[in-house]
Amino acid sequence: MSRVVLTTCAVLLLLAEAHAQSDWKKQWEKTIEAAKREGQVNVYIGGWEAVVESGAFQKAYPEIKVTWVGGRAGETARRILAERRAGKFLADVSSEGIGSNYRALHLAKSFDPIKPALLLPEVTDESRWYQGKHRYVDPEGQFVFRYVGTQQNGNIAYNTKLVNPKEILSLWDLVDARWKGKIIARDVRVPGPGSAPMRFFYLHPAIGPNFIKKLFGEMDVTLFRDFRQSIDWLASGKASLCFFCADTDKAKLQGLPVDEFANFKEGAPLVTQYGTLALLNRAPHANAAKVFINWFLSRDGQIALQKSLARSGAETADSLRIDIPKDDVKPENRRAAGVNYLDLDSRVEWTEMKPVLAIFEEALANAEKQKK
């Protein structure tokens, strides 16, 4: 290839890049001006209200007032749907869990595609995200953006006086005969802690349904629903192992002999928690919504998310952005190099608990037969 041709190609490439940069800047400036005229953005955010309470967006864009509605366990999605049935289209942005944003709102055709609304290069540049790609819940890859991938070790706790964690290398070590009758577990038929680990057990090729059947069908497990009682049983030695305990870290700080396993050779699951974002259709402040979405998914926005959750004392979330510090994410929730992760929310069908609970119920029925 001649030097002239190479030079021409280089010039054309530079011109194309300059044109692309000019295009996004013009579109972004136009969007900001329109957003300022709208003057407001209505954010419906479940679980992680701390990030809007922090005022970080308001400081960045003082001309755009943030009005927000919070709630847990699908409350914001139910409110949005109720408002829409009444002919009131009030929400601009929805940040919630998969059940709310995908199963409730997306399947009710409540969203515009969020992908075209991503304008800032630091947001659209997929190299700045975990494994070099954006993640969506919806199969179309357009509507429900996932911005969090938090490591979860399984919420499996142990009594430090009765269990040596160095002897537990695999999850299969937990269903050894010596632990029979010494295990308690939260009843996962009630939504809450344990749902993600149970999906991990079910989906992992080296664990699978047989592990669930052995654990709940053969190990004489005592189920609980009262978290305080479970910690009491574990700390007192009534149980040696606890599946899906909560507040183990607080109990440990109080000097109780409890701790959680750090990792197993099978790896760990990644969970989305409340970390999905979507753009409502018929949004009253469509431009302000785009500004909020781009800020929220930017470095500043995701740093603000991690910091605000850490300050609030709530669960920590590990942003899928890889170009931001992770000091505010608890070590046990932070993605780490060398760990084999199973992304539990990477396929819509993997987010479903029904097949998992079917195996769970089968195991419990088998346990009852053995008692008779």
One Martini backbone bead per residue (centre of mass of N, CA, C, O) as a GRO file, in nm:
protein
  372
    1MET     BB    1   0.097   0.036   0.023
    2SER     BB    2   0.086   0.355  -0.011
    3ARG     BB    3   0.155   0.649   0.145
    4VAL     BB    4  -0.094   0.802   0.043
    5VAL     BB    5  -0.310   0.603   0.136
    6LEU     BB    6  -0.236   0.601   0.436
    7THR     BB    7  -0.279   0.902   0.482
    8THR     BB    8  -0.574   0.911   0.394
    9CYS     BB    9  -0.681   0.711   0.606
   10ALA     BB   10  -0.592   0.873   0.856
   11VAL     BB   11  -0.758   1.127   0.794
   12LEU     BB   12  -1.038   0.990   0.781
   13LEU     BB   13  -1.032   0.883   1.073
   14LEU     BB   14  -1.006   1.157   1.215
   15LEU     BB   15  -1.265   1.278   1.094
   16ALA     BB   16  -1.458   1.066   1.211
   17GLU     BB   17  -1.391   1.115   1.511
   18ALA     BB   18  -1.461   1.417   1.513
   19HIS     BB   19  -1.755   1.380   1.426
   20ALA     BB   20  -1.844   1.198   1.661
   21GLN     BB   21  -1.772   1.399   1.884
   22SER     BB   22  -1.954   1.624   1.783
   23ASP     BB   23  -2.222   1.472   1.798
   24TRP     BB   24  -2.237   1.406   2.105
   25LYS     BB   25  -2.204   1.694   2.205
   26LYS     BB   26  -2.451   1.815   2.073
   27GLN     BB   27  -2.656   1.619   2.198
   28TRP     BB   28  -2.586   1.678   2.494
   29GLU     BB   29  -2.636   1.983   2.499
   30LYS     BB   30  -2.929   1.964   2.404
   31THR     BB   31  -3.027   1.789   2.642
   32ILE     BB   32  -2.954   1.983   2.872
   33GLU     BB   33  -3.126   2.223   2.785
   34ALA     BB   34  -3.395   2.069   2.793
   35ALA     BB   35  -3.371   1.983   3.094
   36LYS     BB   36  -3.372   2.269   3.214
   37ARG     BB   37  -3.658   2.332   3.116
   38GLU     BB   38  -3.792   2.107   3.277
   39GLY     BB   39  -3.644   2.098   3.586
   40GLN     BB   40  -3.699   1.772   3.610
   41VAL     BB   41  -3.677   1.448   3.793
   42ASN     BB   42  -3.830   1.119   3.815
   43VAL     BB   43  -3.726   0.890   4.067
   44TYR     BB   44  -3.751   0.537   4.089
   45ILE     BB   45  -3.620   0.383   4.395
   46GLY     BB   46  -3.505   0.071   4.505
   47GLY     BB   47  -3.320   0.053   4.819
   48TRP     BB   48  -3.111   0.306   4.691
   49GLU     BB   49  -3.178   0.607   4.798
   50ALA     BB   50  -2.900   0.726   4.896
   51VAL     BB   51  -2.803   0.845   4.618
   52VAL     BB   52  -3.024   1.078   4.614
   53GLU     BB   53  -2.983   1.185   4.905
   54SER     BB   54  -2.683   1.292   4.862
   55GLY     BB   55  -2.686   1.514   4.607
   56ALA     BB   56  -2.493   1.460   4.359
   57PHE     BB   57  -2.668   1.541   4.117
   58GLN     BB   58  -2.747   1.828   4.212
   59LYS     BB   59  -2.454   1.935   4.199
   60ALA     BB   60  -2.414   1.881   3.891
   61TYR     BB   61  -2.750   1.968   3.843
   62PRO     BB   62  -2.912   2.234   3.973
   63GLU     BB   63  -3.147   2.277   3.741
   64ILE     BB   64  -3.225   1.973   3.832
   65LYS     BB   65  -3.477   1.835   3.992
   66VAL     BB   66  -3.507   1.585   4.240
   67THR     BB   67  -3.756   1.336   4.233
   68TRP     BB   68  -3.840   1.080   4.476
   69VAL     BB   69  -3.910   0.721   4.496
   70GLY     BB   70  -3.940   0.475   4.738
   71GLY     BB   71  -3.852   0.122   4.805
   72ARG     BB   72  -3.949  -0.226   4.845
   73ALA     BB   73  -4.021  -0.511   4.699
   74GLY     BB   74  -4.174  -0.357   4.440
   75GLU     BB   75  -4.314  -0.082   4.512
   76THR     BB   76  -4.246   0.102   4.268
   77ALA     BB   77  -4.373  -0.070   4.047
   78ARG     BB   78  -4.660  -0.072   4.160
   79ARG     BB   79  -4.692   0.235   4.146
   80ILE     BB   80  -4.651   0.279   3.846
   81LEU     BB   81  -4.885   0.095   3.751
   82ALA     BB   82  -5.110   0.245   3.903
   83GLU     BB   83  -5.070   0.519   3.767
   84ARG     BB   84  -5.117   0.419   3.474
   85ARG     BB   85  -5.407   0.316   3.515
   86ALA     BB   86  -5.482   0.631   3.595
   87GLY     BB   87  -5.319   0.815   3.371
   88LYS     BB   88  -5.027   0.842   3.519
   89PHE     BB   89  -4.717   0.990   3.394
   90LEU     BB   90  -4.442   1.031   3.620
   91ALA     BB   91  -4.214   0.854   3.547
   92ASP     BB   92  -3.869   0.837   3.426
   93VAL     BB   93  -3.708   0.650   3.636
   94SER     BB   94  -3.586   0.305   3.697
   95SER     BB   95  -3.455   0.166   4.007
   96GLU     BB   96  -3.413  -0.190   4.029
   97GLY     BB   97  -3.501  -0.493   4.024
   98ILE     BB   98  -3.573  -0.751   3.820
   99GLY     BB   99  -3.868  -0.802   3.902
  100SER     BB  100  -3.954  -0.508   3.841
  101ASN     BB  101  -3.820  -0.418   3.563
  102TYR     BB  102  -3.890  -0.681   3.408
  103ARG     BB  103  -4.149  -0.843   3.502
  104ALA     BB  104  -4.330  -0.586   3.537
  105LEU     BB  105  -4.252  -0.340   3.336
  106HIS     BB  106  -4.151  -0.461   3.069
  107LEU     BB  107  -4.392  -0.667   3.026
  108ALA     BB  108  -4.583  -0.390   3.030
  109LYS     BB  109  -4.458  -0.178   2.837
  110SER     BB  110  -4.292   0.084   3.001
  111PHE     BB  111  -4.046   0.108   2.795
  112ASP     BB  112  -3.775   0.253   2.671
  113PRO     BB  113  -3.496   0.255   2.524
  114ILE     BB  114  -3.173   0.301   2.674
  115LYS     BB  115  -2.941   0.286   2.472
  116PRO     BB  116  -2.990   0.565   2.310
  117ALA     BB  117  -2.943   0.735   2.592
  118LEU     BB  118  -2.645   0.676   2.562
  119LEU     BB  119  -2.385   0.937   2.536
  120LEU     BB  120  -2.146   0.905   2.700
  121PRO     BB  121  -1.838   0.774   2.647
  122GLU     BB  122  -1.799   0.659   2.948
  123VAL     BB  123  -2.056   0.475   2.899
  124THR     BB  124  -2.025   0.343   2.604
  125ASP     BB  125  -1.756   0.233   2.698
  126GLU     BB  126  -1.705  -0.108   2.745
  127SER     BB  127  -1.409  -0.116   2.870
  128ARG     BB  128  -1.528   0.006   3.158
  129TRP     BB  129  -1.646  -0.280   3.185
  130TYR     BB  130  -1.714  -0.578   3.276
  131GLN     BB  131  -1.571  -0.768   3.034
  132GLY     BB  132  -1.634  -0.551   2.802
  133LYS     BB  133  -1.957  -0.504   2.885
  134HIS     BB  134  -2.280  -0.482   2.856
  135ARG     BB  135  -2.579  -0.530   3.063
  136TYR     BB  136  -2.882  -0.716   3.021
  137VAL     BB  137  -3.187  -0.859   3.087
  138ASP     BB  138  -3.299  -0.838   2.823
  139PRO     BB  139  -3.282  -1.006   2.524
  140GLU     BB  140  -3.255  -0.736   2.347
  141GLY     BB  141  -3.053  -0.526   2.472
  142GLN     BB  142  -3.229  -0.224   2.563
  143PHE     BB  143  -3.390  -0.172   2.858
  144VAL     BB  144  -3.229  -0.339   3.104
  145PHE     BB  145  -2.981  -0.215   3.296
  146ARG     BB  146  -2.678  -0.338   3.430
  147TYR     BB  147  -2.468  -0.200   3.718
  148VAL     BB  148  -2.442  -0.471   3.896
  149GLY     BB  149  -2.174  -0.704   4.047
  150THR     BB  150  -2.205  -0.899   4.325
  151GLN     BB  151  -2.053  -1.071   4.551
  152GLN     BB  152  -2.157  -1.404   4.672
  153ASN     BB  153  -2.086  -1.656   4.912
  154GLY     BB  154  -2.388  -1.759   5.052
  155ASN     BB  155  -2.444  -1.721   5.355
  156ILE     BB  156  -2.225  -1.910   5.513
  157ALA     BB  157  -2.215  -2.013   5.840
  158TYR     BB  158  -2.014  -2.041   6.153
  159ASN     BB  159  -1.882  -2.199   6.428
  160THR     BB  160  -1.564  -2.133   6.553
  161LYS     BB  161  -1.564  -2.381   6.772
  162LEU     BB  162  -1.673  -2.621   6.552
  163VAL     BB  163  -1.524  -2.490   6.293
  164ASN     BB  164  -1.286  -2.548   6.031
  165PRO     BB  165  -1.236  -2.374   5.741
  166LYS     BB  166  -0.981  -2.540   5.628
  167GLU     BB  167  -1.175  -2.806   5.585
  168ILE     BB  168  -1.347  -2.612   5.382
  169LEU     BB  169  -1.339  -2.619   5.024
  170SER     BB  170  -1.624  -2.738   4.966
  171LEU     BB  171  -1.958  -2.764   4.946
  172TRP     BB  172  -1.953  -3.079   4.989
  173ASP     BB  173  -1.839  -3.061   5.287
  174LEU     BB  174  -2.132  -2.976   5.410
  175VAL     BB  175  -2.248  -3.292   5.341
  176ASP     BB  176  -2.126  -3.432   5.561
  177ALA     BB  177  -2.204  -3.653   5.810
  178ARG     BB  178  -2.096  -3.472   6.057
  179TRP     BB  179  -2.345  -3.245   5.997
  180LYS     BB  180  -2.570  -3.400   6.090
  181GLY     BB  181  -2.799  -3.202   6.271
  182LYS     BB  182  -2.604  -2.909   6.238
  183ILE     BB  183  -2.820  -2.759   6.052
  184ILE     BB  184  -2.922  -2.439   5.935
  185ALA     BB  185  -3.205  -2.279   5.749
  186ARG     BB  186  -3.354  -2.080   5.545
  187ASP     BB  187  -3.669  -2.031   5.424
  188VAL     BB  188  -3.694  -1.993   5.068
  189ARG     BB  189  -4.010  -1.959   5.029
  190VAL     BB  190  -3.918  -1.690   5.137
  191PRO     BB  191  -3.829  -1.404   5.045
  192GLY     BB  192  -3.466  -1.370   5.036
  193PRO     BB  193  -3.220  -1.489   5.180
  194GLY     BB  194  -3.093  -1.752   4.943
  195SER     BB  195  -3.183  -1.732   4.649
  196ALA     BB  196  -2.909  -1.700   4.508
  197PRO     BB  197  -2.759  -1.951   4.620
  198MET     BB  198  -2.969  -2.154   4.511
  199ARG     BB  199  -2.919  -2.087   4.214
  200PHE     BB  200  -2.623  -2.162   4.220
  201PHE     BB  201  -2.652  -2.455   4.291
  202TYR     BB  202  -2.841  -2.533   4.051
  203LEU     BB  203  -2.647  -2.413   3.804
  204HIS     BB  204  -2.400  -2.552   3.885
  205PRO     BB  205  -2.222  -2.813   3.746
  206ALA     BB  206  -2.074  -2.898   4.042
  207ILE     BB  207  -2.360  -2.915   4.190
  208GLY     BB  208  -2.670  -2.888   4.185
  209PRO     BB  209  -2.957  -3.064   4.268
  210ASN     BB  210  -2.809  -3.282   4.445
  211PHE     BB  211  -2.725  -3.093   4.669
  212ILE     BB  212  -3.008  -3.006   4.762
  213LYS     BB  213  -3.108  -3.293   4.823
  214LYS     BB  214  -2.896  -3.360   5.039
  215LEU     BB  215  -2.927  -3.125   5.234
  216PHE     BB  216  -3.263  -3.138   5.266
  217GLY     BB  217  -3.295  -3.471   5.263
  218GLU     BB  218  -3.025  -3.584   5.464
  219MET     BB  219  -2.921  -3.351   5.703
  220ASP     BB  220  -3.124  -3.250   5.911
  221VAL     BB  221  -3.262  -2.972   5.866
  222THR     BB  222  -3.324  -2.658   6.014
  223LEU     BB  223  -3.572  -2.432   5.985
  224PHE     BB  224  -3.595  -2.069   5.931
  225ARG     BB  225  -3.723  -1.708   5.987
  226ASP     BB  226  -3.555  -1.612   6.233
  227PHE     BB  227  -3.266  -1.441   6.254
  228ARG     BB  228  -3.208  -1.417   6.556
  229GLN     BB  229  -3.234  -1.718   6.619
  230SER     BB  230  -3.007  -1.821   6.433
  231ILE     BB  231  -2.773  -1.683   6.582
  232ASP     BB  232  -2.823  -1.814   6.854
  233TRP     BB  233  -2.782  -2.107   6.760
  234LEU     BB  234  -2.494  -2.069   6.651
  235ALA     BB  235  -2.350  -1.936   6.902
  236SER     BB  236  -2.441  -2.176   7.110
  237GLY     BB  237  -2.422  -2.465   6.931
  238LYS     BB  238  -2.683  -2.589   6.811
  239ALA     BB  239  -2.517  -2.497   6.560
  240SER     BB  240  -2.261  -2.510   6.306
  241LEU     BB  241  -2.450  -2.439   6.056
  242CYS     BB  242  -2.548  -2.158   5.826
  243PHE     BB  243  -2.795  -2.099   5.597
  244PHE     BB  244  -2.875  -1.774   5.534
  245CYS     BB  245  -2.769  -1.574   5.713
  246ALA     BB  246  -2.788  -1.278   5.914
  247ASP     BB  247  -2.574  -1.056   6.066
  248THR     BB  248  -2.287  -1.179   6.118
  249ASP     BB  249  -2.106  -0.927   6.143
  250LYS     BB  250  -2.244  -0.811   6.397
  251ALA     BB  251  -2.199  -1.057   6.580
  252LYS     BB  252  -1.891  -1.052   6.562
  253LEU     BB  253  -1.856  -0.764   6.689
  254GLN     BB  254  -1.991  -0.882   6.968
  255GLY     BB  255  -1.818  -1.169   7.009
  256LEU     BB  256  -1.929  -1.388   6.851
  257PRO     BB  257  -1.885  -1.734   6.729
  258VAL     BB  258  -1.888  -1.602   6.417
  259ASP     BB  259  -1.885  -1.682   6.056
  260GLU     BB  260  -1.780  -1.664   5.716
  261PHE     BB  261  -1.727  -1.792   5.430
  262ALA     BB  262  -1.521  -1.692   5.172
  263ASN     BB  263  -1.462  -1.969   4.996
  264PHE     BB  264  -1.491  -2.182   4.710
  265LYS     BB  265  -1.396  -2.385   4.450
  266GLU     BB  266  -1.669  -2.316   4.282
  267GLY     BB  267  -1.705  -2.028   4.380
  268ALA     BB  268  -1.925  -1.751   4.273
  269PRO     BB  269  -2.174  -1.528   4.276
  270LEU     BB  270  -2.350  -1.292   4.079
  271VAL     BB  271  -2.531  -0.994   4.170
  272THR     BB  272  -2.770  -0.725   4.124
  273GLN     BB  273  -3.004  -0.662   4.295
  274TYR     BB  274  -3.093  -0.315   4.244
  275GLY     BB  275  -2.909  -0.304   3.951
  276THR     BB  276  -3.138  -0.147   3.760
  277LEU     BB  277  -3.208   0.037   3.448
  278ALA     BB  278  -3.477   0.265   3.334
  279LEU     BB  279  -3.693   0.399   3.069
  280LEU     BB  280  -3.970   0.562   3.050
  281ASN     BB  281  -4.248   0.590   2.895
  282ARG     BB  282  -4.397   0.887   2.878
  283ALA     BB  283  -4.206   1.089   2.988
  284PRO     BB  284  -4.214   1.410   3.129
  285HIS     BB  285  -3.868   1.404   3.146
  286ALA     BB  286  -3.675   1.293   2.906
  287ASN     BB  287  -3.411   1.463   2.924
  288ALA     BB  288  -3.356   1.441   3.228
  289ALA     BB  289  -3.337   1.136   3.221
  290LYS     BB  290  -3.079   1.122   3.046
  291VAL     BB  291  -2.898   1.275   3.238
  292PHE     BB  292  -2.927   1.088   3.478
  293ILE     BB  293  -2.833   0.824   3.346
  294ASN     BB  294  -2.547   0.923   3.266
  295TRP     BB  295  -2.458   0.999   3.546
  296PHE     BB  296  -2.513   0.727   3.696
  297LEU     BB  297  -2.310   0.563   3.481
  298SER     BB  298  -2.087   0.711   3.568
  299ARG     BB  299  -1.830   0.755   3.765
  300ASP     BB  300  -1.967   0.949   3.965
  301GLY     BB  301  -2.228   0.785   4.008
  302GLN     BB  302  -2.095   0.508   4.103
  303ILE     BB  303  -1.942   0.629   4.338
  304ALA     BB  304  -2.191   0.741   4.484
  305LEU     BB  305  -2.324   0.473   4.530
  306GLN     BB  306  -2.107   0.330   4.700
  307LYS     BB  307  -2.082   0.551   4.920
  308SER     BB  308  -2.380   0.575   5.015
  309LEU     BB  309  -2.410   0.279   5.104
  310ALA     BB  310  -2.180   0.278   5.310
  311ARG     BB  311  -2.293   0.511   5.491
  312SER     BB  312  -2.582   0.372   5.548
  313GLY     BB  313  -2.526   0.049   5.610
  314ALA     BB  314  -2.584  -0.102   5.382
  315GLU     BB  315  -2.555  -0.274   5.134
  316THR     BB  316  -2.319  -0.355   4.912
  317ALA     BB  317  -2.199  -0.239   4.584
  318ASP     BB  318  -2.068  -0.362   4.273
  319SER     BB  319  -1.976  -0.213   4.019
  320LEU     BB  320  -1.933  -0.269   3.668
  321ARG     BB  321  -1.730  -0.077   3.695
  322ILE     BB  322  -1.354  -0.066   3.648
  323ASP     BB  323  -1.278   0.270   3.683
  324ILE     BB  324  -1.322   0.236   3.999
  325PRO     BB  325  -1.321   0.244   4.317
  326LYS     BB  326  -1.358  -0.023   4.599
  327ASP     BB  327  -1.343   0.074   4.907
  328ASP     BB  328  -1.673   0.073   4.965
  329VAL     BB  329  -1.648  -0.231   4.932
  330LYS     BB  330  -1.682  -0.510   5.061
  331PRO     BB  331  -1.472  -0.771   5.037
  332GLU     BB  332  -1.709  -0.994   5.018
  333ASN     BB  333  -1.843  -0.811   4.759
  334ARG     BB  334  -1.584  -0.819   4.589
  335ARG     BB  335  -1.440  -0.849   4.314
  336ALA     BB  336  -1.203  -1.107   4.209
  337ALA     BB  337  -0.927  -1.241   4.122
  338GLY     BB  338  -0.961  -1.590   4.031
  339VAL     BB  339  -1.266  -1.611   4.029
  340ASN     BB  340  -1.540  -1.822   3.976
  341TYR     BB  341  -1.806  -1.689   3.805
  342LEU     BB  342  -2.164  -1.673   3.837
  343ASP     BB  343  -2.400  -1.515   3.641
  344LEU     BB  344  -2.726  -1.513   3.747
  345ASP     BB  345  -2.831  -1.255   3.540
  346SER     BB  346  -2.758  -1.339   3.227
  347ARG     BB  347  -3.037  -1.495   3.240
  348VAL     BB  348  -3.365  -1.500   3.264
  349GLU     BB  349  -3.407  -1.806   3.349
  350TRP     BB  350  -3.206  -1.778   3.605
  351THR     BB  351  -3.414  -1.589   3.782
  352GLU     BB  352  -3.576  -1.840   3.845
  353MET     BB  353  -3.727  -2.018   4.131
  354LYS     BB  354  -3.914  -2.258   4.069
  355PRO     BB  355  -3.714  -2.499   4.011
  356VAL     BB  356  -3.571  -2.476   4.284
  357LEU     BB  357  -3.823  -2.519   4.471
  358ALA     BB  358  -3.891  -2.799   4.367
  359ILE     BB  359  -3.635  -2.934   4.484
  360PHE     BB  360  -3.676  -2.844   4.774
  361GLU     BB  361  -3.948  -2.988   4.818
  362GLU     BB  362  -3.847  -3.271   4.753
  363ALA     BB  363  -3.640  -3.284   4.985
  364LEU     BB  364  -3.839  -3.243   5.220
  365ALA     BB  365  -4.010  -3.493   5.158
  366ASN     BB  366  -3.776  -3.694   5.201
  367ALA     BB  367  -3.720  -3.618   5.497
  368GLU     BB  368  -3.998  -3.708   5.604
  369LYS     BB  369  -3.976  -4.009   5.523
  370GLN     BB  370  -3.725  -4.070   5.708
  371LYS     BB  371  -3.881  -4.017   5.985
  372LYS     BB  372  -4.101  -4.266   5.947
   0.00000   0.00000   0.00000
